[in-house]
Amino acid sequence: MATDYSLTDGAETPEQSLRSDFIGAVAAYQRGDVAEAIGKLREILSSHPGHVEAQELTGVILLSKGEFAASFQMLKLVTQAKPLDVISQFRLAEAAERIRHENCAADAYRRAEIAEPNSSAVQLRLLSFHAAHGRGASARKHASRNIIVGDLSSLAFSIRAKLQFGAGDPGTVRDDLMRSLIIAPANGADMYPLAQILEKTSDTNRAEKLYRKFCKVMGPLDARGWGALYDLLSSRRRRKEGTAFLKRALILSPAEPAFWSRMSGADWSHPDPSFAATAAAMSGSPIPAVWMQVLLSLASKHDMVHLAKRAAEAMRRVNLEARSSPSIRFSLAEMTFVNGDKEEARRQLQLFFSEVSAGLEDARQEVKHDFGCIVFLYFLLFSGAVEECARFADRLHSDFGGNSNTQIHFNKLKLLLGLVTGYRTRPHIWSSERRRVVSLPVWGAKYVTMWLKYGLPSLFGEENRKFWDEGETVFHVATTPEDWSRLNADPLFERFCKRHSPKFLDVTPILKSGLQAGSYQALTLAHWASISIARDENAEFVGLVADYIFSDGSMSFIADQVQEADMQAAFTVDFWVAGEAATPVFDSLLSDDGTLSISAQRMMQVFSENSSARIHFNEAGRGLGSIPSDPSRIYNRLPNGLRIDNLQPQLFFATPEFLRDVWLLGLPMTDNGLVDLVFTGEDKSERCRILVDPHRFGCVVLDFDEEERAATGHYPERLQSVDPEADLADQILRSSLWSPGRRWALENPLYVSFDGEPPDRTEADRFMAAVRTRLPVPRLSGNLAMVHELGREEFARFWTQREAAERE
């Protein structure tokens, strides 16, 4: 029972004296005389050890002084006397946390929740506690409860978002961070992760705005923001603009090796070509490869004698590290190859293959699991040794690599191996010598419906269906189990595809893998799985996309080119049309049997009347005052049509002979540089085609949600320009879009006439010729050239010797 401190007449009673002493202790504490307050409280507790108010104030004072163990003991007595007092439970929990009694703190918070289950303050404390101690599920539960009970505090949304950041649904995380900022606009701590989430979900325009606001207003002294803004602009092919922000990051954090490492690839010049790489190395970078960057930046600078000592030191360090780092060993091979010493390159390659193989086989601790191990796996994959590739992949540490890029490569490779090995458990049994594998990645109600309604009917139009009558075809349908069931229930799929042996490839693990742009990665890996299988089963490859619609006769044209011209590969240049506007037109052209036979002329008319907004964003030419930041596709307007230059033509068709020549050190999308394979080894351009005759081959791509795509930055930013010819050439080089294959693509533009008359191409051709004269003679990348000139041969020699040794 609480003591009655009411005043009475006459001499002080013991209760009144006790009250006076306690009031004196409170007064001393309030005026900052902690020693006097503690003295009075001790006197009270010596005579009245159960005095709860004295215990409570003592606990508070001890807690504020940092005497957490003593405070915990005192506050425990208070909560025993007042178990339903939420504030006392909070204080006990804080003291318990300070002395690392996590369970006692959790119990105190639980008692507070029992006392006031609908208190947002309690839920917020529980949320913060569970979040701080890594109890994600419990923290998310209390965050939701906090919101349910009506406390729309910024902290609840903020913590819930950060608990799921990088692991949960990006949309949910984005929404919570946005709510947090709406409630507390000045909370800069949430602006940075929100920008990251927006970037991850491809809302790059808003991400850029938030990064800029964070850097200039909320966190101008936070180097992370300036570095992230540079990374975003670099990914949007605006590295020149972003370099100034990277310099600001370095001013704020001059000893950060990661920023110096990025600076070595930024758009700036310095008399010392190795300056940034050396700064990264001397800043204590934990990545040994930075010395390799120093060496590579100096390798071809034979005139810089004053840097010879640095080059020698870099070579010494690199040679030491190469014994344990496959990545550095392979980089040494590439460097010596580029510098013309092919015999040394061969020696380094043999060392690379033997060191990685032995290191993984024998689980040698000194061999680092870095990107070089991934390169070795690519050699196995493209040589056709899929089972060995999978076996060696299982020997790599799941968290290896030292950087996110290496981890992404590894995850993608493992997912691809899962698709291929899954198929091999129940492979197609071929009965014909003429074989064809069709890769069809399609999932999601919208895209399944689109393909069933337009893509599939166009494949089996009146003229196109002849293509499928020759030889034996297998459709690799990369989808989810739910969409596989939907496809099989469709009458048109039953009628046309079922007789071509469709095989189900489950892309669910890819979609759930957490890879950024998961749908795009699933599309890419589905194509690579079919390429690998077609190569090993001696079959042709045809790569489809769900939003492709073909003009009638296009597929027959492919067959004719293979038959008559011995064509080995074909690359598409697509017509982008506005999906919402064009689908009613295609609806009107569907025949009674569900097929779609659209002539080439009609397709060009549909394109001219319903062109995608993408064309504006990728338009080039004199007098525009701007150029596209992404020149992978360039549209020049003609008086009566368009000239289309596609520097990323997509591999659409390939023979087994061509597929066996596909050796890469990555798994890019089939429109990302595979055209360079035409020029590896012998020049195969006479037997390959870029499909630029719209009267013979036409492929429409439906582009939906144009306004949203423009708003989010899906379409490339336009850059101001006073000299569009020079600036476009520079942007092509800056975007790494210049190579032998891309020069070939630039020499094979597609012309479209919108009035039926021959296209008036004079001015557009003059402009693109001027751009072309400003571009240097292109060369294959060093590693691609080395792989095809030396790597395949050396790997075959190494693997043959290895197998012979195993037989002995």
C-alpha positions in Angstrom: 0.0 0.0 0.0 1.3 3.5 -0.9 2.4 5.7 2.0 0.0 8.6 2.8 2.1 11.8 2.7 -0.8 14.2 3.5 0.0 17.0 6.0 -1.2 16.9 9.6 -1.0 19.4 12.4 1.5 19.1 15.2 4.8 17.3 15.3 6.0 15.2 12.3 4.9 11.7 12.4 7.4 9.0 11.1 5.5 8.9 7.9 5.7 12.7 7.5 9.5 12.6 8.3 9.9 9.9 5.7 8.0 12.0 3.2 10.2 15.0 3.9 13.3 13.0 3.4 12.1 11.7 0.1 11.0 15.1 -1.1 14.5 16.3 -0.1 16.1 13.6 -2.2 13.9 14.5 -5.2 14.8 18.2 -4.8 18.5 17.4 -4.6 18.3 15.3 -7.8 16.3 18.0 -9.6 19.0 20.7 -8.8 21.7 18.3 -10.0 23.2 17.3 -6.6 23.2 13.6 -7.3 25.5 12.8 -4.3 23.1 14.3 -1.8 20.1 12.6 -3.5 21.8 9.2 -3.3 22.8 9.8 0.3 19.2 10.7 1.3 17.8 7.7 -0.6 20.2 5.3 1.1 19.1 6.6 4.5 15.5 6.0 3.5 16.1 2.5 2.2 18.2 1.6 5.3 15.2 2.2 7.5 12.5 1.3 4.9 14.0 -1.2 2.5 10.6 -1.7 0.8 10.1 1.9 -0.1 9.1 1.6 -3.7 9.4 5.3 -4.7 12.9 5.4 -3.2 13.9 2.2 -5.0 12.6 3.7 -8.3 14.4 7.0 -8.0 17.6 5.2 -7.0 17.3 3.0 -10.0 16.7 6.0 -12.3 19.8 7.8 -10.9 22.0 4.7 -11.2 20.8 4.2 -14.7 21.7 7.8 -15.7 25.1 7.4 -14.0 25.9 4.3 -16.1 25.9 2.0 -13.0 23.8 -0.5 -15.0 24.2 -3.6 -12.8 23.2 -1.8 -9.6 20.3 -0.1 -11.4 19.1 -3.4 -12.8 18.9 -4.9 -9.2 17.0 -1.9 -7.9 14.6 -1.6 -10.8 13.8 -5.3 -10.6 12.5 -4.7 -7.1 10.3 -1.9 -8.4 8.8 -4.0 -11.2 8.0 -6.8 -8.7 6.0 -4.2 -6.6 4.5 -2.5 -9.7 4.3 -5.2 -12.4 1.7 -3.2 -14.4 3.7 0.0 -14.5 4.9 0.2 -18.1 7.5 2.9 -17.5 9.2 0.9 -14.8 9.3 -2.1 -17.1 10.9 0.1 -19.8 13.6 1.2 -17.4 14.3 -2.4 -16.2 14.5 -3.5 -19.9 17.0 -0.7 -20.6 19.2 -1.7 -17.6 19.0 -5.3 -18.6 20.1 -4.6 -22.2 23.0 -2.5 -20.9 24.4 -5.5 -18.9 23.5 -7.9 -21.8 20.7 -9.7 -20.0 18.8 -10.0 -23.3 16.2 -12.4 -21.9 15.4 -10.3 -18.9 14.9 -7.3 -21.2 12.6 -9.3 -23.4 10.6 -10.4 -20.3 10.3 -6.8 -19.2 9.0 -5.7 -22.6 6.5 -8.6 -22.6 5.2 -7.6 -19.2 4.7 -4.0 -20.5 2.8 -5.4 -23.5 0.6 -7.4 -21.2 -0.1 -4.3 -19.1 -1.0 -2.2 -22.1 -1.5 -4.4 -25.2 -2.9 -1.5 -27.3 -0.1 0.9 -26.5 1.7 2.1 -29.6 4.6 3.2 -27.3 5.0 -0.4 -26.1 4.8 -1.8 -29.6 7.4 0.6 -30.7 9.8 -0.3 -27.9 9.3 -4.0 -28.7 9.9 -3.3 -32.4 13.1 -1.5 -31.7 14.3 -4.1 -29.2 13.7 -7.1 -31.5 15.2 -5.2 -34.5 18.4 -4.4 -32.5 18.8 -8.1 -31.5 18.2 -9.6 -35.0 14.8 -11.0 -34.2 13.4 -10.1 -37.6 10.1 -12.0 -37.5 9.2 -10.6 -34.1 10.2 -7.1 -35.0 8.1 -7.2 -38.2 5.1 -8.5 -36.1 5.4 -5.6 -33.6 5.9 -3.0 -36.4 2.6 -4.2 -37.9 0.9 -4.1 -34.5 2.2 -0.6 -33.9 0.6 0.5 -37.2 -2.6 -1.3 -36.4 -3.0 0.4 -33.1 -2.9 3.7 -34.8 0.6 5.0 -34.2 1.7 6.1 -37.7 5.2 7.0 -36.4 8.1 7.3 -38.9 10.2 4.9 -36.8 7.8 2.0 -37.1 7.7 2.2 -40.9 11.5 2.9 -41.0 12.5 -0.1 -38.9 10.0 -2.4 -40.6 11.5 -1.4 -44.0 15.1 -1.8 -42.9 14.4 -5.3 -41.5 13.3 -6.4 -44.9 15.8 -4.5 -46.9 17.6 -6.7 -49.3 15.6 -9.8 -48.4 11.9 -8.9 -48.4 9.6 -7.8 -51.2 11.2 -4.6 -52.6 7.7 -3.0 -53.1 6.8 -3.4 -49.5 10.1 -2.0 -48.4 9.7 0.9 -50.8 6.2 1.7 -49.5 7.3 1.7 -45.8 10.2 4.0 -46.5 8.0 6.3 -48.4 5.5 6.4 -45.6 8.3 7.1 -43.1 9.4 10.1 -45.2 5.9 11.4 -45.6 5.5 11.4 -41.8 9.0 12.8 -41.2 10.2 14.5 -44.4 13.4 15.6 -42.7 14.5 12.0 -42.0 17.5 11.8 -44.3 18.4 8.4 -42.9 15.5 6.9 -44.8 16.0 8.8 -48.0 19.2 6.9 -48.9 17.8 3.3 -48.6 14.6 4.5 -50.4 16.7 5.7 -53.3 18.5 2.3 -53.3 15.2 0.4 -53.4 13.9 2.6 -56.2 17.0 1.9 -58.1 16.7 -1.8 -57.5 13.1 -1.8 -58.8 14.1 0.2 -61.9 12.4 3.4 -60.9 15.6 5.1 -61.8 14.2 8.6 -62.3 12.9 8.9 -58.8 16.0 7.2 -57.4 18.2 9.8 -59.1 16.1 12.6 -57.6 16.3 11.2 -54.1 20.0 10.6 -54.4 20.5 14.2 -55.5 18.3 15.5 -52.6 20.1 13.3 -50.1 23.5 14.5 -51.3 22.6 18.2 -51.5 20.2 18.6 -48.6 20.0 15.7 -46.2 23.5 14.3 -46.2 25.9 16.5 -48.0 28.8 15.2 -45.8 27.9 11.5 -46.4 30.3 10.1 -49.0 28.0 7.1 -49.6 25.4 9.3 -51.2 27.8 10.9 -53.7 29.3 7.5 -54.5 25.8 6.0 -55.1 24.8 8.9 -57.3 27.9 8.3 -59.4 27.1 4.6 -59.7 23.5 5.3 -60.8 24.6 7.8 -63.4 27.3 5.4 -64.7 24.7 2.6 -65.0 22.6 5.1 -67.1 25.5 5.7 -69.4 26.1 9.2 -67.9 29.4 8.5 -66.3 30.9 11.8 -67.6 28.2 13.7 -65.6 28.7 11.4 -62.6 32.4 11.8 -62.3 32.1 15.1 -60.5 30.0 13.4 -57.8 32.6 10.7 -57.4 35.2 13.4 -56.8 33.0 14.8 -54.0 32.9 11.4 -52.4 36.7 11.3 -52.5 36.9 14.7 -50.9 34.7 13.5 -48.1 36.4 10.2 -47.8 39.9 10.4 -49.4 41.2 7.2 -47.9 38.3 5.0 -49.2 39.8 2.5 -51.7 36.5 1.6 -53.2 36.0 5.2 -54.5 39.6 5.3 -55.9 39.0 2.0 -57.6 35.9 3.4 -59.3 37.8 6.5 -60.2 40.2 4.4 -62.2 37.2 3.8 -64.6 35.6 7.2 -64.4 35.5 9.8 -67.1 38.6 11.9 -66.2 42.2 12.2 -67.2 45.4 12.4 -65.3 49.0 12.5 -66.5 49.6 9.3 -64.5 47.3 6.6 -65.9 47.8 4.5 -62.8 47.1 7.3 -60.3 43.6 6.2 -59.2 44.4 2.5 -59.1 47.6 3.2 -57.1 45.7 5.4 -54.7 43.2 2.5 -54.2 46.1 0.1 -53.5 47.9 2.5 -51.1 44.6 3.3 -49.3 44.7 -0.2 -47.9 42.2 -1.9 -50.2 41.5 -5.4 -49.0 41.1 -6.6 -52.6 44.5 -7.8 -54.0 43.4 -7.2 -57.5 43.9 -3.5 -57.2 47.6 -4.0 -57.9 46.6 -5.8 -61.0 44.7 -2.6 -61.9 47.9 -0.7 -61.4 49.8 -3.1 -63.6 47.1 -3.1 -66.4 47.0 0.7 -66.4 50.8 0.8 -67.0 51.2 -2.2 -69.2 51.0 -0.4 -72.5 52.7 2.8 -71.4 56.2 2.0 -72.5 57.1 5.7 -72.8 56.5 6.4 -69.1 60.0 5.4 -67.8 59.5 7.4 -64.7 56.8 5.0 -63.6 59.0 1.9 -64.2 59.6 1.4 -60.5 55.9 1.4 -59.7 55.2 -1.0 -62.6 58.0 -3.3 -61.3 56.5 -3.2 -57.7 53.0 -3.9 -59.0 54.4 -6.9 -61.0 56.1 -8.2 -57.9 53.0 -8.0 -55.9 50.8 -9.5 -58.6 53.1 -12.4 -59.2 53.1 -13.2 -55.5 49.3 -13.0 -55.3 48.7 -14.9 -58.6 49.8 -18.2 -56.9 46.7 -18.1 -54.7 44.3 -15.9 -56.8 42.9 -17.5 -60.0 41.4 -14.1 -60.9 44.9 -12.4 -61.0 46.4 -15.4 -62.8 43.8 -15.1 -65.5 44.3 -11.3 -65.7 48.1 -11.9 -66.2 47.3 -14.2 -69.1 45.0 -11.6 -70.7 47.6 -8.8 -70.2 50.4 -10.7 -71.8 48.1 -11.7 -74.7 47.1 -8.1 -75.3 50.7 -7.1 -75.2 51.6 -9.6 -77.9 53.4 -12.2 -75.8 51.3 -15.2 -76.7 53.7 -17.9 -75.5 53.6 -16.3 -72.0 49.9 -16.0 -72.3 49.7 -19.8 -73.0 51.9 -20.5 -70.0 49.8 -18.4 -67.7 46.6 -20.1 -69.0 48.0 -23.5 -68.3 48.9 -22.4 -64.8 45.5 -20.9 -64.4 43.7 -24.1 -65.4 45.9 -26.4 -63.3 45.9 -24.2 -60.2 42.1 -23.8 -60.1 41.4 -27.4 -60.9 43.8 -28.7 -58.2 42.7 -26.1 -55.7 39.0 -27.0 -56.0 39.6 -30.8 -56.2 41.9 -30.9 -53.2 40.1 -28.1 -51.3 43.4 -26.2 -50.9 43.0 -23.5 -48.4 45.6 -21.2 -50.1 43.6 -21.0 -53.3 41.1 -18.1 -53.1 37.6 -18.6 -54.4 37.4 -15.5 -56.5 36.1 -14.5 -59.9 38.8 -16.6 -61.6 37.0 -19.7 -60.3 33.9 -18.5 -62.2 36.0 -18.1 -65.3 37.1 -21.7 -65.0 33.4 -22.8 -64.7 32.6 -20.9 -67.8 35.3 -22.8 -69.7 33.7 -26.0 -68.5 30.2 -24.9 -69.4 31.0 -23.7 -73.0 33.2 -26.8 -73.6 30.0 -28.9 -73.0 31.3 -30.4 -69.7 28.1 -29.4 -67.9 28.3 -32.2 -65.3 31.9 -31.3 -64.4 30.9 -27.6 -64.3 28.1 -28.4 -61.8 30.5 -30.6 -59.7 33.2 -27.9 -59.5 30.5 -25.3 -58.7 29.5 -27.3 -55.7 33.0 -27.1 -54.4 33.0 -23.3 -54.2 32.0 -21.5 -51.0 28.5 -20.1 -51.3 29.6 -16.7 -50.0 32.9 -16.4 -51.9 34.2 -13.7 -54.2 34.8 -10.6 -52.2 32.3 -8.5 -54.1 28.7 -8.6 -55.2 29.5 -8.9 -58.9 31.3 -12.2 -58.4 28.4 -13.4 -56.3 25.9 -12.5 -59.0 27.9 -14.4 -61.6 28.0 -17.4 -59.3 24.3 -17.3 -58.5 23.4 -17.0 -62.2 25.6 -19.9 -63.1 24.2 -22.1 -60.4 20.7 -21.3 -61.5 21.5 -22.0 -65.1 23.1 -25.4 -64.2 19.9 -26.1 -62.3 17.8 -25.6 -65.5 20.1 -27.7 -67.7 20.6 -30.6 -65.3 16.9 -30.5 -64.5 16.2 -31.0 -68.3 18.8 -33.8 -68.5 16.9 -35.9 -66.0 14.1 -36.2 -68.6 15.6 -35.1 -71.9 13.9 -35.2 -75.3 14.6 -38.3 -77.3 15.3 -37.1 -80.9 14.1 -39.1 -83.9 15.3 -36.8 -86.6 18.7 -35.5 -87.9 17.2 -32.0 -88.5 16.7 -30.7 -85.0 15.5 -27.4 -83.6 15.2 -26.1 -80.1 12.9 -23.1 -79.5 13.5 -21.2 -76.3 10.2 -19.6 -75.0 10.5 -17.8 -71.7 7.0 -16.7 -70.6 5.3 -16.3 -67.2 2.8 -14.1 -65.5 -0.8 -13.8 -66.5 -0.3 -10.7 -68.6 2.5 -12.2 -70.7 1.1 -15.7 -71.0 -2.1 -14.2 -72.3 -0.3 -11.9 -74.7 1.8 -14.7 -76.1 -1.2 -17.0 -76.5 -3.2 -14.3 -78.2 -0.6 -12.8 -80.5 2.9 -14.4 -80.4 1.9 -18.0 -80.8 -0.7 -17.3 -83.5 1.9 -15.3 -85.6 4.4 -18.2 -85.4 1.8 -20.4 -87.0 0.5 -18.0 -89.6 -0.3 -19.3 -93.1 3.3 -18.9 -94.4 5.2 -19.2 -91.1 3.8 -22.7 -90.3 5.8 -24.1 -93.2 9.0 -23.5 -91.1 7.8 -26.0 -88.5 7.0 -28.7 -90.9 10.6 -29.5 -91.6 12.6 -31.6 -89.2 11.9 -32.0 -85.5 11.2 -29.1 -83.1 11.2 -29.0 -79.3 9.8 -26.0 -77.4 11.6 -25.2 -74.2 8.9 -23.5 -72.3 10.6 -21.6 -69.4 7.8 -20.7 -67.0 6.2 -21.4 -63.6 4.2 -24.5 -62.7 1.0 -22.4 -62.6 1.6 -20.8 -66.0 2.6 -24.2 -67.5 -0.8 -25.5 -66.5 -2.5 -22.4 -68.1 -0.5 -23.0 -71.3 -1.5 -26.6 -71.5 -5.1 -25.7 -71.1 -5.1 -23.4 -74.1 -6.6 -24.9 -77.3 -4.1 -23.1 -79.7 -1.2 -24.4 -77.6 -2.7 -27.8 -77.7 -3.1 -27.7 -81.4 0.3 -26.3 -82.5 2.9 -26.7 -79.7 1.9 -30.1 -78.3 2.9 -31.8 -81.5 6.3 -30.2 -81.2 7.2 -31.8 -77.9 7.1 -28.9 -75.4 9.5 -29.3 -72.4 8.8 -27.5 -69.1 11.8 -25.6 -67.6 10.8 -24.3 -64.2 12.1 -20.7 -63.7 10.6 -20.3 -60.2 14.0 -20.7 -58.4 15.3 -17.8 -60.6 12.3 -15.6 -59.9 12.7 -16.2 -56.2 16.5 -16.0 -56.1 16.6 -12.3 -55.1 18.6 -11.4 -58.1 18.1 -7.8 -59.1 15.8 -7.6 -62.2 14.8 -11.2 -61.6 12.4 -11.4 -64.6 15.1 -10.2 -66.9 17.6 -12.7 -65.4 15.2 -15.5 -65.8 14.7 -14.6 -69.5 18.4 -14.5 -70.0 19.1 -17.8 -68.2 16.2 -19.5 -70.0 17.8 -18.6 -73.4 21.3 -19.8 -72.2 19.8 -23.1 -71.0 18.3 -23.7 -74.4 21.6 -22.6 -76.2 23.6 -25.1 -74.0 21.1 -27.9 -74.7 20.8 -27.2 -78.4 24.6 -27.2 -78.7 25.0 -30.5 -76.9 22.1 -32.1 -78.8 23.2 -30.8 -82.2 20.1 -28.8 -82.8 19.3 -25.3 -84.1 18.4 -22.6 -81.7 15.5 -20.2 -82.0 15.1 -17.6 -79.2 11.6 -16.1 -78.7 10.3 -13.5 -76.3 6.7 -13.4 -75.2 6.0 -10.0 -76.8 7.3 -10.9 -80.3 4.8 -10.8 -83.1 6.1 -12.0 -86.5 5.0 -11.0 -90.0 3.8 -13.9 -92.1 6.6 -15.5 -94.0 9.4 -14.4 -91.6 10.0 -17.9 -90.3 10.0 -19.3 -93.9 12.6 -16.7 -94.8 14.9 -18.0 -92.0 14.4 -21.6 -93.4 15.2 -20.3 -97.0 18.4 -18.6 -95.8 19.6 -21.7 -94.0 18.9 -23.8 -97.1 20.1 -21.5 -99.8 22.8 -19.4 -98.2 24.1 -21.8 -95.6 23.2 -19.2 -92.9 24.7 -20.0 -89.5 23.1 -17.2 -87.4 20.5 -14.4 -87.6 20.1 -11.3 -85.5 16.9 -9.3 -85.3 16.2 -5.6 -85.4 12.8 -5.2 -83.9 9.8 -2.8 -84.5 8.8 -1.3 -81.1 5.1 -0.4 -81.1 2.8 1.0 -78.4 1.0 -2.1 -77.0 -2.2 -0.4 -75.9 -2.6 1.2 -79.3 -1.6 -1.7 -81.5 -3.4 -4.6 -79.9 -6.8 -3.7 -81.3 -5.3 -3.8 -84.7 -3.9 -7.2 -84.2 -7.2 -8.3 -82.7 -8.9 -7.4 -86.0 -6.4 -9.5 -88.0 -6.8 -12.8 -86.0 -8.3 -15.5 -88.3 -11.2 -17.8 -87.3 -8.8 -20.6 -86.4 -7.0 -18.3 -84.0 -3.8 -17.8 -86.1 -2.4 -14.4 -87.1 -1.2 -13.9 -90.7 -0.1 -10.3 -91.0 1.8 -9.3 -94.2 5.1 -7.4 -94.0 3.4 -4.4 -95.5 0.6 -4.4 -93.0 3.1 -4.8 -90.2 5.1 -1.7 -91.3 1.8 0.2 -91.4 1.0 -0.9 -87.9 4.5 0.2 -86.8 4.2 3.6 -88.6 0.8 4.4 -87.0 1.6 3.1 -83.5 5.3 3.6 -82.9 6.5 3.3 -79.3 7.6 6.3 -77.3 10.9 4.6 -77.1 11.7 6.0 -80.6 11.7 9.6 -79.3 14.1 8.8 -76.5 16.5 7.0 -78.9 16.2 9.5 -81.7 19.3 11.0 -83.2 20.1 13.5 -86.0 21.2 17.0 -86.9 19.2 19.8 -85.4 17.7 18.0 -82.4 20.0 19.6 -79.9 20.3 16.3 -77.9 21.3 12.7 -78.2 20.2 9.5 -76.5 22.2 8.5 -73.4 21.7 4.9 -74.5 22.7 4.6 -78.1 22.2 0.9 -78.3 19.3 1.7 -80.6 19.4 4.8 -82.8 16.4 6.1 -84.8 16.9 8.6 -87.5 13.7 10.1 -88.8 13.4 10.2 -92.6 11.0 12.4 -94.5 8.9 9.3 -95.1 10.1 6.8 -92.5 12.9 5.7 -90.2 16.4 4.5 -90.4 17.0 2.1 -87.5 20.5 1.2 -86.3 20.6 -1.5 -83.6 24.0 -1.8 -81.9 22.6 -4.6 -79.9 21.0 -6.9 -82.4 19.5 -10.0 -80.7 20.6 -13.5 -81.6 17.4 -15.1 -82.9 18.6 -18.1 -84.8 21.8 -20.2 -84.7 23.0 -23.5 -86.1 24.8 -26.0 -84.0 28.0 -25.1 -85.8 27.6 -21.5 -84.6 26.6 -22.5 -81.1 29.8 -24.6 -80.7 31.7 -21.4 -81.3 30.0 -19.6 -78.5 32.6 -19.1 -75.7 32.1 -16.2 -73.3 33.1 -15.3 -69.8 29.6 -14.4 -68.7 25.9 -15.0 -69.4 24.7 -11.7 -71.1 21.3 -11.3 -72.6 21.3 -12.5 -76.2 21.2 -8.9 -77.5 24.2 -7.9 -75.4 27.3 -8.4 -77.5 26.7 -11.9 -79.0 27.0 -10.3 -82.4 30.8 -10.1 -81.8 30.9 -13.9 -82.1 30.5 -13.4 -85.8 34.1 -12.1 -85.8 35.8 -14.5 -83.4 38.1 -16.8 -85.2 37.3 -16.6 -88.8 35.1 -13.9 -90.2 31.6 -15.5 -90.4 29.7 -12.4 -91.6 29.1 -13.9 -95.0 27.2 -16.7 -93.4 25.4 -14.6 -90.8 22.6 -12.1 -91.2 21.2 -9.1 -89.5 17.6 -9.2 -90.5 17.1 -5.8 -92.0 14.8 -6.6 -94.9 11.3 -5.7 -93.6 9.7 -7.1 -96.7 11.0 -10.6 -95.8 11.3 -10.6 -92.0 9.4 -8.5 -89.6 9.3 -8.7 -85.8 7.1 -6.4 -83.7 7.7 -5.9 -79.9 4.7 -4.7 -77.9 5.8 -1.9 -75.6 3.1 -1.5 -72.9 2.8 1.2 -70.1 4.7 3.8 -72.0 3.8 6.7 -69.7 4.9 4.7 -66.6 8.1 3.6 -68.3 9.0 7.1 -69.3 8.3 8.4 -65.8 10.4 5.7 -64.1 13.4 6.1 -66.4 12.9 2.8 -68.3 13.6 4.8 -71.5 17.1 6.4 -71.8 17.7 9.9 -70.7 18.4 12.4 -73.5 21.6 14.4 -73.3 22.0 18.0 -74.4 24.4 18.3 -77.4 25.7 21.1 -79.6 27.6 18.7 -81.9 25.4 15.6 -82.2 27.7 13.7 -84.5 30.8 14.0 -82.2 28.7 13.6 -79.1 26.9 10.5 -80.3 30.2 8.9 -81.3 31.6 9.7 -77.9 28.5 8.2 -76.2 28.8 5.0 -78.2 32.4 4.6 -77.0 31.5 5.7 -73.5 28.8 3.1 -73.4 31.1 0.3 -74.5 29.0 -0.2 -77.6 31.8 -0.3 -80.2 33.2 -3.6 -81.3 33.6 -5.5 -84.6 30.2 -7.0 -84.3 28.6 -3.6 -83.6 30.4 -1.9 -86.5 28.9 -4.7 -88.7 25.5 -3.8 -87.2 26.0 -0.1 -88.0 26.8 -1.1 -91.6 23.5 -2.9 -91.8 20.7 -0.5 -90.9 17.0 -1.2 -91.3 15.0 1.3 -93.4 11.2 1.6 -93.0 9.0 3.5 -95.4 5.7 4.8 -94.0 4.2 5.8 -97.4 5.0 2.8 -99.6 7.6 4.8 -101.5 11.4 4.1 -101.3 12.7 5.6 -98.1 14.4 9.0 -98.5 17.5 8.1 -96.6 20.0 10.7 -97.9 20.2 13.0 -94.8 20.1 10.1 -92.3 22.8 8.3 -94.1 25.0 11.4 -94.2 24.5 11.9 -90.5 25.4 8.3 -89.5 28.3 8.3 -91.9 29.7 11.4 -90.1 29.2 9.6 -86.8 31.0 6.6 -88.2 34.0 8.6 -89.3 34.5 9.7 -85.7 34.7 6.2 -84.3 38.0 4.3 -84.2 38.7 0.9 -85.7 37.1 -1.5 -83.2 38.7 -4.4 -81.5 37.4 -7.4 -79.7 37.7 -7.2 -75.9 41.0 -8.7 -74.7 39.5 -11.7 -72.9 37.1 -12.6 -75.7 39.9 -12.4 -78.3 42.2 -14.5 -76.0 39.6 -17.1 -75.2 38.9 -17.7 -78.9 42.5 -17.5 -80.1 44.3 -19.3 -77.3 42.0 -20.2 -74.4 39.8 -22.9 -76.0 42.9 -24.6 -77.4 44.8 -24.5 -74.1 41.8 -25.6 -72.2 41.2 -28.6 -74.5 44.9 -29.5 -74.1 44.7 -29.2 -70.3 41.4 -31.2 -70.0 42.8 -34.0 -72.3 45.9 -34.3 -70.2 43.8 -34.3 -67.0 41.6 -37.1 -68.2 44.6 -39.1 -69.4 46.2 -38.7 -66.0 42.9 -39.9 -64.3 42.9 -43.1 -66.5 46.4 -44.0 -65.5 
